[in-house]
Amino acid sequence: MELLASQTYKEASDALKSRVCNGCGPDGIIGRLVPDTLAGADISEACNIHDWMYQEGEDKQKADLFFLANMVFICSRKSKWLLPLRAWLAVKYFLAVFYAGDEYFNHSVAASM
């Protein structure tokens, strides 16, 4: 199984992805405070897919749900004894972007359709 992502993300070059995606958290000082791991599980690719989907501006709820599913999938591939903690952290992360991520979602793309 692979991570959930839009087709455009799957087809994009690494160079294009690096211009749109920056791992976990926003650019700047706040982004430095946002971890790229959940109890040692690297979730940066889940964050990159989420960034990409936010930039596309098509469906915020889908982007957020893909983010949660991808984080849990990544965590499930690591040590099973840490899965409950990692899943709890993933849900907290999901709720943060679900409720506070609106300012980062590209509404201009969706509004122009």
MODELLER restraints for C-alpha pairs under 7 A, 6 or more apart:
rsr = mdl.restraints
at = mdl.atoms
rsr.add(forms.Gaussian(group=physical.xy_distance, feature=features.Distance(at['CA:3:A'], at['CA:70:A']), mean=5.61, stdev=0.5))
rsr.add(forms.Gaussian(group=physical.xy_distance, feature=features.Distance(at['CA:4:A'], at['CA:66:A']), mean=5.96, stdev=0.5))
rsr.add(forms.Gaussian(group=physical.xy_distance, feature=features.Distance(at['CA:4:A'], at['CA:70:A']), mean=6.39, stdev=0.5))
rsr.add(forms.Gaussian(group=physical.xy_distance, feature=features.Distance(at['CA:5:A'], at['CA:49:A']), mean=6.07, stdev=0.5))
rsr.add(forms.Gaussian(group=physical.xy_distance, feature=features.Distance(at['CA:9:A'], at['CA:52:A']), mean=6.79, stdev=0.5))
rsr.add(forms.Gaussian(group=physical.xy_distance, feature=features.Distance(at['CA:20:A'], at['CA:52:A']), mean=6.34, stdev=0.5))
rsr.add(forms.Gaussian(group=physical.xy_distance, feature=features.Distance(at['CA:21:A'], at['CA:48:A']), mean=4.97, stdev=0.5))
rsr.add(forms.Gaussian(group=physical.xy_distance, feature=features.Distance(at['CA:21:A'], at['CA:51:A']), mean=5.49, stdev=0.5))
rsr.add(forms.Gaussian(group=physical.xy_distance, feature=features.Distance(at['CA:21:A'], at['CA:52:A']), mean=6.23, stdev=0.5))
rsr.add(forms.Gaussian(group=physical.xy_distance, feature=features.Distance(at['CA:22:A'], at['CA:48:A']), mean=6.38, stdev=0.5))
rsr.add(forms.Gaussian(group=physical.xy_distance, feature=features.Distance(at['CA:23:A'], at['CA:36:A']), mean=6.79, stdev=0.5))
rsr.add(forms.Gaussian(group=physical.xy_distance, feature=features.Distance(at['CA:23:A'], at['CA:44:A']), mean=4.80, stdev=0.5))
rsr.add(forms.Gaussian(group=physical.xy_distance, feature=features.Distance(at['CA:23:A'], at['CA:45:A']), mean=6.83, stdev=0.5))
rsr.add(forms.Gaussian(group=physical.xy_distance, feature=features.Distance(at['CA:23:A'], at['CA:47:A']), mean=5.27, stdev=0.5))
rsr.add(forms.Gaussian(group=physical.xy_distance, feature=features.Distance(at['CA:23:A'], at['CA:48:A']), mean=5.18, stdev=0.5))
rsr.add(forms.Gaussian(group=physical.xy_distance, feature=features.Distance(at['CA:24:A'], at['CA:34:A']), mean=6.31, stdev=0.5))
rsr.add(forms.Gaussian(group=physical.xy_distance, feature=features.Distance(at['CA:24:A'], at['CA:35:A']), mean=6.56, stdev=0.5))
rsr.add(forms.Gaussian(group=physical.xy_distance, feature=features.Distance(at['CA:24:A'], at['CA:36:A']), mean=5.39, stdev=0.5))
rsr.add(forms.Gaussian(group=physical.xy_distance, feature=features.Distance(at['CA:24:A'], at['CA:44:A']), mean=5.83, stdev=0.5))
rsr.add(forms.Gaussian(group=physical.xy_distance, feature=features.Distance(at['CA:24:A'], at['CA:47:A']), mean=5.05, stdev=0.5))
rsr.add(forms.Gaussian(group=physical.xy_distance, feature=features.Distance(at['CA:25:A'], at['CA:31:A']), mean=4.29, stdev=0.5))
rsr.add(forms.Gaussian(group=physical.xy_distance, feature=features.Distance(at['CA:25:A'], at['CA:34:A']), mean=5.27, stdev=0.5))
rsr.add(forms.Gaussian(group=physical.xy_distance, feature=features.Distance(at['CA:36:A'], at['CA:42:A']), mean=5.91, stdev=0.5))
rsr.add(forms.Gaussian(group=physical.xy_distance, feature=features.Distance(at['CA:36:A'], at['CA:43:A']), mean=5.65, stdev=0.5))
rsr.add(forms.Gaussian(group=physical.xy_distance, feature=features.Distance(at['CA:36:A'], at['CA:44:A']), mean=5.26, stdev=0.5))
rsr.add(forms.Gaussian(group=physical.xy_distance, feature=features.Distance(at['CA:37:A'], at['CA:43:A']), mean=5.39, stdev=0.5))
rsr.add(forms.Gaussian(group=physical.xy_distance, feature=features.Distance(at['CA:38:A'], at['CA:86:A']), mean=5.63, stdev=0.5))
rsr.add(forms.Gaussian(group=physical.xy_distance, feature=features.Distance(at['CA:38:A'], at['CA:89:A']), mean=6.52, stdev=0.5))
rsr.add(forms.Gaussian(group=physical.xy_distance, feature=features.Distance(at['CA:39:A'], at['CA:86:A']), mean=6.12, stdev=0.5))
rsr.add(forms.Gaussian(group=physical.xy_distance, feature=features.Distance(at['CA:41:A'], at['CA:75:A']), mean=5.94, stdev=0.5))
rsr.add(forms.Gaussian(group=physical.xy_distance, feature=features.Distance(at['CA:41:A'], at['CA:78:A']), mean=6.89, stdev=0.5))
rsr.add(forms.Gaussian(group=physical.xy_distance, feature=features.Distance(at['CA:43:A'], at['CA:71:A']), mean=6.02, stdev=0.5))
rsr.add(forms.Gaussian(group=physical.xy_distance, feature=features.Distance(at['CA:43:A'], at['CA:74:A']), mean=6.78, stdev=0.5))
rsr.add(forms.Gaussian(group=physical.xy_distance, feature=features.Distance(at['CA:46:A'], at['CA:67:A']), mean=5.75, stdev=0.5))
rsr.add(forms.Gaussian(group=physical.xy_distance, feature=features.Distance(at['CA:46:A'], at['CA:70:A']), mean=5.53, stdev=0.5))
rsr.add(forms.Gaussian(group=physical.xy_distance, feature=features.Distance(at['CA:46:A'], at['CA:71:A']), mean=6.03, stdev=0.5))
rsr.add(forms.Gaussian(group=physical.xy_distance, feature=features.Distance(at['CA:47:A'], at['CA:67:A']), mean=6.87, stdev=0.5))
rsr.add(forms.Gaussian(group=physical.xy_distance, feature=features.Distance(at['CA:50:A'], at['CA:63:A']), mean=5.74, stdev=0.5))
rsr.add(forms.Gaussian(group=physical.xy_distance, feature=features.Distance(at['CA:50:A'], at['CA:64:A']), mean=6.97, stdev=0.5))
rsr.add(forms.Gaussian(group=physical.xy_distance, feature=features.Distance(at['CA:50:A'], at['CA:67:A']), mean=5.77, stdev=0.5))
rsr.add(forms.Gaussian(group=physical.xy_distance, feature=features.Distance(at['CA:53:A'], at['CA:63:A']), mean=5.64, stdev=0.5))
rsr.add(forms.Gaussian(group=physical.xy_distance, feature=features.Distance(at['CA:54:A'], at['CA:60:A']), mean=6.63, stdev=0.5))
rsr.add(forms.Gaussian(group=physical.xy_distance, feature=features.Distance(at['CA:54:A'], at['CA:63:A']), mean=6.72, stdev=0.5))
rsr.add(forms.Gaussian(group=physical.xy_distance, feature=features.Distance(at['CA:54:A'], at['CA:105:A']), mean=4.79, stdev=0.5))
rsr.add(forms.Gaussian(group=physical.xy_distance, feature=features.Distance(at['CA:54:A'], at['CA:106:A']), mean=5.84, stdev=0.5))
rsr.add(forms.Gaussian(group=physical.xy_distance, feature=features.Distance(at['CA:55:A'], at['CA:105:A']), mean=6.54, stdev=0.5))
rsr.add(forms.Gaussian(group=physical.xy_distance, feature=features.Distance(at['CA:55:A'], at['CA:106:A']), mean=5.33, stdev=0.5))
rsr.add(forms.Gaussian(group=physical.xy_distance, feature=features.Distance(at['CA:56:A'], at['CA:106:A']), mean=6.70, stdev=0.5))
rsr.add(forms.Gaussian(group=physical.xy_distance, feature=features.Distance(at['CA:56:A'], at['CA:109:A']), mean=6.72, stdev=0.5))
rsr.add(forms.Gaussian(group=physical.xy_distance, feature=features.Distance(at['CA:57:A'], at['CA:105:A']), mean=6.16, stdev=0.5))
rsr.add(forms.Gaussian(group=physical.xy_distance, feature=features.Distance(at['CA:57:A'], at['CA:106:A']), mean=4.58, stdev=0.5))
rsr.add(forms.Gaussian(group=physical.xy_distance, feature=features.Distance(at['CA:57:A'], at['CA:107:A']), mean=5.64, stdev=0.5))
rsr.add(forms.Gaussian(group=physical.xy_distance, feature=features.Distance(at['CA:57:A'], at['CA:109:A']), mean=5.31, stdev=0.5))
rsr.add(forms.Gaussian(group=physical.xy_distance, feature=features.Distance(at['CA:57:A'], at['CA:110:A']), mean=5.30, stdev=0.5))
rsr.add(forms.Gaussian(group=physical.xy_distance, feature=features.Distance(at['CA:58:A'], at['CA:110:A']), mean=5.36, stdev=0.5))
rsr.add(forms.Gaussian(group=physical.xy_distance, feature=features.Distance(at['CA:60:A'], at['CA:105:A']), mean=6.90, stdev=0.5))
rsr.add(forms.Gaussian(group=physical.xy_distance, feature=features.Distance(at['CA:64:A'], at['CA:94:A']), mean=6.64, stdev=0.5))
rsr.add(forms.Gaussian(group=physical.xy_distance, feature=features.Distance(at['CA:64:A'], at['CA:98:A']), mean=6.19, stdev=0.5))
rsr.add(forms.Gaussian(group=physical.xy_distance, feature=features.Distance(at['CA:68:A'], at['CA:90:A']), mean=6.40, stdev=0.5))
rsr.add(forms.Gaussian(group=physical.xy_distance, feature=features.Distance(at['CA:68:A'], at['CA:91:A']), mean=6.83, stdev=0.5))
rsr.add(forms.Gaussian(group=physical.xy_distance, feature=features.Distance(at['CA:68:A'], at['CA:94:A']), mean=5.70, stdev=0.5))
rsr.add(forms.Gaussian(group=physical.xy_distance, feature=features.Distance(at['CA:71:A'], at['CA:90:A']), mean=6.12, stdev=0.5))
rsr.add(forms.Gaussian(group=physical.xy_distance, feature=features.Distance(at['CA:72:A'], at['CA:87:A']), mean=5.88, stdev=0.5))
rsr.add(forms.Gaussian(group=physical.xy_distance, feature=features.Distance(at['CA:72:A'], at['CA:90:A']), mean=6.62, stdev=0.5))
rsr.add(forms.Gaussian(group=physical.xy_distance, feature=features.Distance(at['CA:75:A'], at['CA:83:A']), mean=6.21, stdev=0.5))
rsr.add(forms.Gaussian(group=physical.xy_distance, feature=features.Distance(at['CA:75:A'], at['CA:86:A']), mean=6.28, stdev=0.5))
rsr.add(forms.Gaussian(group=physical.xy_distance, feature=features.Distance(at['CA:76:A'], at['CA:83:A']), mean=6.16, stdev=0.5))
